[in-house]
Amino acid sequence: MRLLASAAVATAALVAPTAGAATGTSFTFGRGGGNPRKIECARTLPDGATLYVTVRSGPRARTVSEHGACNKRFNRVYAALQAAAGGGE
């Protein structure tokens, strides 16, 4: 649920950058490797891409990554960020 709430905040921050700047919160998402949190999906080849979302608020940062496409909540958050940023890969 926390991750879904983060997507809503991320969407608002991307749509209204001044609101994100005022709170000091930033969001980064994309493809690549991932630490410290990783969702490993069963039957996923090791050479497949890993998606990640990082949320920074002040000195704190948290990254969640997914290797495969098995976690519906992560996929919804990633799709919301991608749509808010204006598009595809």
MMTF fields as JSON, N, C-alpha, C and O atoms, coordinates in Angstrom:
{
  "mmtfVersion": "1.0.0",
  "mmtfProducer": "UNKNOWN",
  "numBonds": 355,
  "numAtoms": 356,
  "numGroups": 89,
  "numChains": 1,
  "numModels": 1,
  "chainsPerModel": [1],
  "groupsPerChain": [89],
  "chainIdList": ["A"],
  "bondAtomList": [4, 2, 8, 6, 12, 10, 16, 14, 20, 18, 24, 22, 28, 26, 32, 30, 36, 34, 40, 38, 44, 42, 48, 46, 52, 50, 56, 54, 60, 58, 64, 62, 68, 66, 72, 70, 76, 74, 80, 78, 84, 82, 88, 86, 92, 90, 96, 94, 100, 98, 104, 102, 108, 106, 112, 110, 116, 114, 120, 118, 124, 122, 128, 126, 132, 130, 136, 134, 140, 138, 144, 142, 148, 146, 152, 150, 156, 154, 160, 158, 164, 162, 168, 166, 172, 170, 176, 174, 180, 178, 184, 182, 188, 186, 192, 190, 196, 194, 200, 198, 204, 202, 208, 206, 212, 210, 216, 214, 220, 218, 224, 222, 228, 226, 232, 230, 236, 234, 240, 238, 244, 242, 248, 246, 252, 250, 256, 254, 260, 258, 264, 262, 268, 266, 272, 270, 276, 274, 280, 278, 284, 282, 288, 286, 292, 290, 296, 294, 300, 298, 304, 302, 308, 306, 312, 310, 316, 314, 320, 318, 324, 322, 328, 326, 332, 330, 336, 334, 340, 338, 344, 342, 348, 346, 352, 350],
  "bondOrderList": [1, 1, 1, 1, 1, 1, 1, 1, 1, 1, 1, 1, 1, 1, 1, 1, 1, 1, 1, 1, 1, 1, 1, 1, 1, 1, 1, 1, 1, 1, 1, 1, 1, 1, 1, 1, 1, 1, 1, 1, 1, 1, 1, 1, 1, 1, 1, 1, 1, 1, 1, 1, 1, 1, 1, 1, 1, 1, 1, 1, 1, 1, 1, 1, 1, 1, 1, 1, 1, 1, 1, 1, 1, 1, 1, 1, 1, 1, 1, 1, 1, 1, 1, 1, 1, 1, 1, 1],
  "groupList": [{"groupName": "MET", "atomNameList": ["N", "CA", "C", "O"], "elementList": ["N", "C", "C", "O"], "formalChargeList": [0, 0, 0, 0], "bondAtomList": [1, 0, 2, 1, 3, 2], "bondOrderList": [1, 1, 2], "singleLetterCode": "M", "chemCompType": "L-PEPTIDE LINKING"}, {"groupName": "ARG", "atomNameList": ["N", "CA", "C", "O"], "elementList": ["N", "C", "C", "O"], "formalChargeList": [0, 0, 0, 0], "bondAtomList": [1, 0, 2, 1, 3, 2], "bondOrderList": [1, 1, 2], "singleLetterCode": "R", "chemCompType": "L-PEPTIDE LINKING"}, {"groupName": "LEU", "atomNameList": ["N", "CA", "C", "O"], "elementList": ["N", "C", "C", "O"], "formalChargeList": [0, 0, 0, 0], "bondAtomList": [1, 0, 2, 1, 3, 2], "bondOrderList": [1, 1, 2], "singleLetterCode": "L", "chemCompType": "L-PEPTIDE LINKING"}, {"groupName": "ALA", "atomNameList": ["N", "CA", "C", "O"], "elementList": ["N", "C", "C", "O"], "formalChargeList": [0, 0, 0, 0], "bondAtomList": [1, 0, 2, 1, 3, 2], "bondOrderList": [1, 1, 2], "singleLetterCode": "A", "chemCompType": "L-PEPTIDE LINKING"}, {"groupName": "SER", "atomNameList": ["N", "CA", "C", "O"], "elementList": ["N", "C", "C", "O"], "formalChargeList": [0, 0, 0, 0], "bondAtomList": [1, 0, 2, 1, 3, 2], "bondOrderList": [1, 1, 2], "singleLetterCode": "S", "chemCompType": "L-PEPTIDE LINKING"}, {"groupName": "VAL", "atomNameList": ["N", "CA", "C", "O"], "elementList": ["N", "C", "C", "O"], "formalChargeList": [0, 0, 0, 0], "bondAtomList": [1, 0, 2, 1, 3, 2], "bondOrderList": [1, 1, 2], "singleLetterCode": "V", "chemCompType": "L-PEPTIDE LINKING"}, {"groupName": "THR", "atomNameList": ["N", "CA", "C", "O"], "elementList": ["N", "C", "C", "O"], "formalChargeList": [0, 0, 0, 0], "bondAtomList": [1, 0, 2, 1, 3, 2], "bondOrderList": [1, 1, 2], "singleLetterCode": "T", "chemCompType": "L-PEPTIDE LINKING"}, {"groupName": "PRO", "atomNameList": ["N", "CA", "C", "O"], "elementList": ["N", "C", "C", "O"], "formalChargeList": [0, 0, 0, 0], "bondAtomList": [1, 0, 2, 1, 3, 2], "bondOrderList": [1, 1, 2], "singleLetterCode": "P", "chemCompType": "L-PEPTIDE LINKING"}, {"groupName": "GLY", "atomNameList": ["N", "CA", "C", "O"], "elementList": ["N", "C", "C", "O"], "formalChargeList": [0, 0, 0, 0], "bondAtomList": [1, 0, 2, 1, 3, 2], "bondOrderList": [1, 1, 2], "singleLetterCode": "G", "chemCompType": "PEPTIDE LINKING"}, {"groupName": "PHE", "atomNameList": ["N", "CA", "C", "O"], "elementList": ["N", "C", "C", "O"], "formalChargeList": [0, 0, 0, 0], "bondAtomList": [1, 0, 2, 1, 3, 2], "bondOrderList": [1, 1, 2], "singleLetterCode": "F", "chemCompType": "L-PEPTIDE LINKING"}, {"groupName": "ASN", "atomNameList": ["N", "CA", "C", "O"], "elementList": ["N", "C", "C", "O"], "formalChargeList": [0, 0, 0, 0], "bondAtomList": [1, 0, 2, 1, 3, 2], "bondOrderList": [1, 1, 2], "singleLetterCode": "N", "chemCompType": "L-PEPTIDE LINKING"}, {"groupName": "LYS", "atomNameList": ["N", "CA", "C", "O"], "elementList": ["N", "C", "C", "O"], "formalChargeList": [0, 0, 0, 0], "bondAtomList": [1, 0, 2, 1, 3, 2], "bondOrderList": [1, 1, 2], "singleLetterCode": "K", "chemCompType": "L-PEPTIDE LINKING"}, {"groupName": "ILE", "atomNameList": ["N", "CA", "C", "O"], "elementList": ["N", "C", "C", "O"], "formalChargeList": [0, 0, 0, 0], "bondAtomList": [1, 0, 2, 1, 3, 2], "bondOrderList": [1, 1, 2], "singleLetterCode": "I", "chemCompType": "L-PEPTIDE LINKING"}, {"groupName": "GLU", "atomNameList": ["N", "CA", "C", "O"], "elementList": ["N", "C", "C", "O"], "formalChargeList": [0, 0, 0, 0], "bondAtomList": [1, 0, 2, 1, 3, 2], "bondOrderList": [1, 1, 2], "singleLetterCode": "E", "chemCompType": "L-PEPTIDE LINKING"}, {"groupName": "CYS", "atomNameList": ["N", "CA", "C", "O"], "elementList": ["N", "C", "C", "O"], "formalChargeList": [0, 0, 0, 0], "bondAtomList": [1, 0, 2, 1, 3, 2], "bondOrderList": [1, 1, 2], "singleLetterCode": "C", "chemCompType": "L-PEPTIDE LINKING"}, {"groupName": "ASP", "atomNameList": ["N", "CA", "C", "O"], "elementList": ["N", "C", "C", "O"], "formalChargeList": [0, 0, 0, 0], "bondAtomList": [1, 0, 2, 1, 3, 2], "bondOrderList": [1, 1, 2], "singleLetterCode": "D", "chemCompType": "L-PEPTIDE LINKING"}, {"groupName": "TYR", "atomNameList": ["N", "CA", "C", "O"], "elementList": ["N", "C", "C", "O"], "formalChargeList": [0, 0, 0, 0], "bondAtomList": [1, 0, 2, 1, 3, 2], "bondOrderList": [1, 1, 2], "singleLetterCode": "Y", "chemCompType": "L-PEPTIDE LINKING"}, {"groupName": "HIS", "atomNameList": ["N", "CA", "C", "O"], "elementList": ["N", "C", "C", "O"], "formalChargeList": [0, 0, 0, 0], "bondAtomList": [1, 0, 2, 1, 3, 2], "bondOrderList": [1, 1, 2], "singleLetterCode": "H", "chemCompType": "L-PEPTIDE LINKING"}, {"groupName": "GLN", "atomNameList": ["N", "CA", "C", "O"], "elementList": ["N", "C", "C", "O"], "formalChargeList": [0, 0, 0, 0], "bondAtomList": [1, 0, 2, 1, 3, 2], "bondOrderList": [1, 1, 2], "singleLetterCode": "Q", "chemCompType": "L-PEPTIDE LINKING"}],
  "groupTypeList": [0, 1, 2, 2, 3, 4, 3, 3, 5, 3, 6, 3, 3, 2, 5, 3, 7, 6, 3, 8, 3, 3, 6, 8, 6, 4, 9, 6, 9, 8, 1, 8, 8, 8, 10, 7, 1, 11, 12, 13, 14, 3, 1, 6, 2, 7, 15, 8, 3, 6, 2, 16, 5, 6, 5, 1, 4, 8, 7, 1, 3, 1, 6, 5, 4, 13, 17, 8, 3, 14, 10, 11, 1, 9, 10, 1, 5, 16, 3, 3, 2, 18, 3, 3, 3, 8, 8, 8, 13],
  "groupIdList": [1, 2, 3, 4, 5, 6, 7, 8, 9, 10, 11, 12, 13, 14, 15, 16, 17, 18, 19, 20, 21, 22, 23, 24, 25, 26, 27, 28, 29, 30, 31, 32, 33, 34, 35, 36, 37, 38, 39, 40, 41, 42, 43, 44, 45, 46, 47, 48, 49, 50, 51, 52, 53, 54, 55, 56, 57, 58, 59, 60, 61, 62, 63, 64, 65, 66, 67, 68, 69, 70, 71, 72, 73, 74, 75, 76, 77, 78, 79, 80, 81, 82, 83, 84, 85, 86, 87, 88, 89],
  "secStructList": [7, 2, 2, 2, 2, 2, 2, 2, 2, 2, 2, 2, 2, 2, 2, 1, 2, 2, 2, 2, 2, 2, 2, 6, 3, 3, 3, 3, 3, 3, 3, 3, 7, 7, 7, 1, 3, 3, 3, 3, 7, 6, 6, 7, 7, 6, 6, 1, 7, 3, 3, 3, 3, 3, 3, 3, 3, 6, 6, 3, 3, 3, 3, 3, 3, 3, 3, 1, 1, 7, 7, 2, 2, 2, 2, 2, 2, 2, 2, 2, 2, 2, 2, 2, 2, 6, 1, 7, 7],
  "xCoordList": [0.822, 0.0, 0.872, 0.552, 1.981, 2.888, 3.438, 3.593, 3.735, 4.279, 3.255, 3.601, 1.993, 0.932, 0.759, 0.544, 0.853, 0.768, 1.938, 1.78, 3.098, 4.265, 4.029, 4.498, 3.298, 3.007, 2.142, 2.357, 1.167, 0.295, 1.095, 0.911, 1.974, 2.818, 3.776, 4.026, 4.311, 5.232, 4.54, 5.101, 3.331, 2.581, 2.344, 2.513, 1.952, 1.718, 3.008, 2.984, 4.114, 5.391, 5.843, 6.415, 5.583, 5.981, 5.087, 5.552, 3.801, 2.874, 3.097, 3.006, 3.389, 3.615, 4.992, 5.098, 6.053, 7.412, 7.651, 8.483, 6.956, 7.189, 6.749, 7.356, 5.709, 5.28, 6.346, 6.625, 6.957, 8.011, 9.232, 9.868, 9.567, 10.729, 10.511, 11.454, 9.284, 8.999, 9.146, 9.555, 8.823, 8.907, 10.277, 10.596, 11.092, 12.406, 12.352, 13.315, 11.255, 11.094, 11.323, 10.845, 12.058, 12.276, 12.064, 12.178, 11.754, 11.493, 12.323, 12.425, 12.912, 13.685, 13.19, 12.954, 13.031, 12.651, 13.261, 13.56, 13.446, 14.032, 14.371, 13.803, 15.316, 15.761, 17.227, 17.99, 17.626, 19.022, 19.153, 18.267, 20.261, 20.467, 19.74, 19.104, 19.81, 19.081, 19.514, 19.712, 19.661, 19.86, 19.137, 18.975, 18.675, 18.827, 17.68, 17.87, 16.464, 15.312, 15.128, 15.168, 14.925, 14.742, 13.672, 13.717, 12.71, 11.657, 12.107, 12.135, 12.458, 12.896, 11.704, 11.107, 11.357, 10.221, 10.685, 11.772, 9.851, 10.164, 10.221, 9.545, 11.031, 11.146, 11.501, 10.985, 12.384, 12.858, 14.313, 15.124, 14.642, 16.019, 16.934, 16.522, 18.169, 19.075, 19.499, 19.914, 19.404, 19.844, 18.73, 18.939, 17.556, 16.448, 16.67, 17.406, 16.039, 16.184, 15.507, 14.559, 15.994, 15.413, 14.851, 15.548, 13.599, 12.987, 13.2, 13.267, 13.308, 13.492, 12.748, 12.492, 12.41, 11.827, 12.586, 12.706, 13.098, 13.786, 13.03, 12.69, 12.774, 12.124, 13.12, 13.623, 13.401, 14.293, 13.497, 12.761, 13.648, 12.995, 14.003, 14.29, 14.536, 15.597, 16.806, 17.23, 17.374, 18.564, 18.231, 19.135, 16.957, 16.565, 16.235, 15.657, 16.619, 16.291, 15.945, 16.518, 14.999, 14.632, 14.441, 13.741, 15.073, 14.956, 14.327, 14.709, 13.36, 12.751, 12.914, 12.636, 13.367, 13.539, 12.827, 12.585, 12.499, 11.787, 12.451, 12.628, 12.813, 13.406, 12.361, 12.181, 11.68, 10.537, 9.312, 9.44, 8.131, 6.91, 5.857, 4.71, 6.236, 5.338, 4.636, 3.696, 5.056, 4.493, 3.543, 3.985, 2.244, 1.235, 1.337, 1.193, 1.583, 1.677, 2.842, 2.692, 4.015, 5.176, 4.878, 5.197, 4.262, 3.949, 2.995, 3.14, 2.017, 1.089, 1.821, 1.597, 2.686, 3.449, 4.346, 4.392, 5.054, 5.954, 5.178, 5.605, 4.033, 3.207, 2.686, 2.629, 2.306, 1.819, 2.936, 2.694, 4.142, 5.278, 5.604, 5.876, 5.574, 5.873, 4.841, 5.2, 3.56, 2.504, 2.641, 2.464, 2.954, 3.092, 4.292, 4.272, 5.325, 6.508, 6.324, 7.163, 5.232, 4.928, 5.302, 5.618, 5.279, 5.41, 6.103, 6.202, 6.585, 7.164, 8.602, 9.115, 9.237, 10.615, 11.583, 12.786],
  "yCoordList": [-1.187, 0.0, 1.26, 2.249, 1.205, 2.346, 2.678, 3.845, 1.615, 1.807, 2.462, 3.312, 2.069, 2.675, 4.146, 4.983, 4.462, 5.857, 6.65, 7.816, 6.031, 6.697, 7.04, 8.071, 6.171, 6.443, 7.683, 8.496, 7.828, 9.0, 10.268, 11.274, 10.22, 11.376, 11.644, 12.796, 10.566, 10.715, 11.366, 12.248, 10.936, 11.5, 12.985, 13.789, 13.348, 14.754, 15.565, 16.689, 15.007, 15.717, 15.905, 16.938, 14.909, 15.03, 15.985, 16.696, 16.003, 16.897, 18.336, 19.256, 18.539, 19.88, 19.931, 19.775, 20.146, 20.111, 21.068, 20.777, 22.191, 23.115, 22.509, 22.788, 21.687, 21.027, 20.057, 19.99, 19.292, 18.352, 19.079, 18.614, 20.23, 20.992, 21.556, 21.636, 21.946, 22.524, 21.495, 21.841, 20.236, 19.207, 18.559, 17.884, 18.748, 18.12, 16.644, 15.921, 16.178, 14.779, 14.602, 15.403, 13.547, 13.273, 11.795, 10.952, 11.499, 10.138, 9.842, 10.672, 8.67, 8.218, 6.822, 6.007, 6.544, 5.192, 4.871, 5.768, 3.574, 3.171, 1.702, 0.905, 1.356, -0.025, -0.114, 0.815, -1.217, -1.424, -2.444, -3.277, -2.387, -3.257, -2.688, -1.64, -3.342, -2.798, -3.272, -4.469, -2.368, -2.597, -1.467, -0.457, -1.46, -2.536, -3.526, -4.655, -3.17, -4.083, -4.614, -3.837, -5.937, -6.518, -7.593, -8.478, -7.519, -8.512, -9.47, -9.096, -10.7, -11.707, -12.555, -13.225, -12.537, -13.304, -14.69, -14.846, -15.677, -17.049, -17.143, -16.396, -18.063, -18.356, -17.119, -16.939, -16.273, -15.098, -15.322, -15.686, -15.11, -15.306, -14.262, -13.117, -14.642, -13.713, -12.516, -11.497, -12.615, -11.498, -10.51, -9.577, -10.695, -9.757, -8.461, -8.428, -7.408, -6.104, -6.083, -6.829, -5.237, -5.012, -3.598, -2.648, -3.448, -2.13, -1.652, -2.47, -0.345, 0.177, 1.493, 2.225, 1.768, 3.051, 3.485, 2.718, 4.71, 5.277, 6.517, 7.381, 6.592, 7.762, 8.382, 7.708, 9.676, 10.402, 11.489, 12.244, 11.559, 12.59, 13.067, 12.375, 14.258, 14.761, 13.853, 13.526, 13.437, 12.584, 11.103, 10.292, 10.751, 9.34, 8.978, 9.771, 7.762, 7.25, 5.776, 5.05, 5.349, 3.935, 3.522, 4.186, 2.424, 1.88, 0.502, -0.327, 0.27, -1.049, -1.43, -0.628, -2.658, -3.099, -4.432, -5.18, -4.708, -5.934, -6.562, -5.916, -7.824, -8.59, -9.589, -10.643, -9.256, -10.018, -9.121, -7.899, -9.715, -8.898, -9.582, -9.732, -9.991, -10.787, -9.993, -10.507, -8.775, -8.028, -6.953, -5.934, -7.185, -6.28, -4.87, -3.9, -4.734, -3.388, -2.613, -1.441, -3.253, -2.578, -2.169, -1.054, -3.076, -2.787, -1.603, -0.801, -1.481, -0.334, 0.968, 1.973, 0.957, 2.16, 2.569, 3.741, 1.604, 1.902, 2.459, 3.428, 1.84, 2.308, 3.724, 4.533, 4.032, 5.378, 6.406, 7.492, 6.085, 6.997, 7.187, 8.301, 6.102, 6.163, 7.025, 7.835, 6.849, 7.639, 9.122, 9.995, 9.404, 10.788, 11.468, 12.671, 10.681, 11.238, 11.387, 11.979, 10.853, 11.076, 9.978, 10.241, 8.737, 7.771, 6.486, 5.99, 5.962, 4.629, 4.606, 5.515, 3.499, 3.256, 4.089, 4.011],
  "zCoordList": [0.0, 0.0, 0.0, -0.658, 0.749, 0.806, -0.57, -0.929, -1.346, -2.679, -3.591, -4.411, -3.449, -4.252, -3.888, -4.765, -2.603, -2.172, -2.742, -3.104, -2.823, -3.398, -4.861, -5.344, -5.574, -6.985, -7.127, -8.026, -6.244, -6.298, -6.041, -6.726, -5.065, -4.757, -5.916, -6.269, -6.506, -7.63, -8.808, -9.459, -9.078, -10.184, -9.964, -10.881, -8.746, -8.432, -8.569, -9.069, -8.132, -8.203, -9.654, -10.002, -10.491, -11.885, -12.658, -13.549, -12.315, -12.997, -12.554, -13.367, -11.271, -10.732, -10.083, -8.866, -10.865, -10.337, -9.177, -8.317, -9.121, -8.019, -6.695, -5.66, -6.707, -5.472, -4.999, -3.802, -5.924, -5.553, -5.016, -4.07, -5.62, -5.181, -3.784, -2.997, -3.468, -2.154, -1.049, 0.059, -1.326, -0.298, -0.241, 0.738, -1.261, -1.282, -1.626, -1.371, -2.197, -2.546, -4.033, -4.836, -4.412, -5.822, -6.103, -5.214, -7.356, -7.782, -9.01, -9.913, -9.047, -10.188, -10.528, -9.636, -11.82, -12.2, -13.543, -14.331, -13.807, -15.079, -15.09, -14.344, -15.96, -16.103, -15.749, -16.015, -15.156, -14.822, -13.72, -13.531, -12.984, -11.833, -10.637, -10.754, -9.488, -8.358, -6.988, -6.781, -6.066, -4.643, -3.955, -4.639, -2.722, -1.753, -1.779, -1.325, -2.294, -2.311, -3.719, -4.673, -3.88, -5.205, -5.15, -4.295, -6.06, -6.188, -7.285, -8.457, -6.918, -7.882, -8.289, -7.446, -9.541, -10.054, -10.503, -11.059, -10.256, -10.657, -12.174, -12.881, -12.662, -14.09, -14.927, -16.03, -14.393, -15.118, -15.488, -14.636, -16.741, -17.188, -16.551, -16.36, -16.219, -15.528, -16.371, -15.819, -17.689, -18.522, -18.836, -19.611, -18.253, -18.449, -17.69, -16.704, -18.146, -17.5, -16.131, -15.886, -15.26, -13.95, -13.924, -14.282, -13.503, -13.363, -11.935, -11.018, -11.73, -10.376, -10.197, -11.153, -8.94, -8.534, -7.286, -6.331, -7.292, -6.128, -5.676, -6.483, -4.384, -3.793, -2.819, -1.92, -3.005, -2.099, -1.396, -2.031, -0.096, 0.702, 1.732, 2.709, 1.5, 2.375, 2.265, 1.156, 3.397, 3.357, 3.137, 2.937, 3.172, 3.049, 1.602, 0.859, 1.227, -0.113, 0.008, 0.821, -0.814, -0.838, -2.296, -3.061, -2.657, -4.006, -3.931, -3.106, -4.8, -4.948, -6.41, -7.301, -6.655, -8.039, -8.245, -7.298, -9.5, -9.85, -11.068, -12.101, -10.928, -12.025, -12.496, -11.887, -13.573, -14.065, -13.993, -13.922, -14.011, -13.961, -13.095, -13.516, -11.902, -11.069, -9.966, -9.36, -9.689, -8.576, -9.103, -9.634, -8.956, -9.519, -8.953, -9.698, -7.644, -7.053, -7.635, -7.981, -7.751, -8.335, -9.774, -10.187, -10.538, -11.943, -12.079, -13.002, -11.17, -11.209, -10.914, -11.589, -9.92, -9.572, -10.739, -11.113, -11.307, -12.421, -13.615, -14.243, -13.922, -15.042, -14.792, -15.719, -13.547, -13.219, -13.387, -13.913, -12.953, -13.112, -14.591, -15.038, -15.334, -16.765, -17.497, -18.351, -17.161, -17.797, -17.423, -18.273, -16.156, -15.695, -16.378, -16.637, -16.661, -17.309, -18.815, -19.494, -19.327, -20.741, -21.68, -22.84, -21.214, -22.271, -22.011, -20.889, -23.12, -23.177, -22.742, -22.091, -23.142, -22.695, -23.441, -23.192]
}
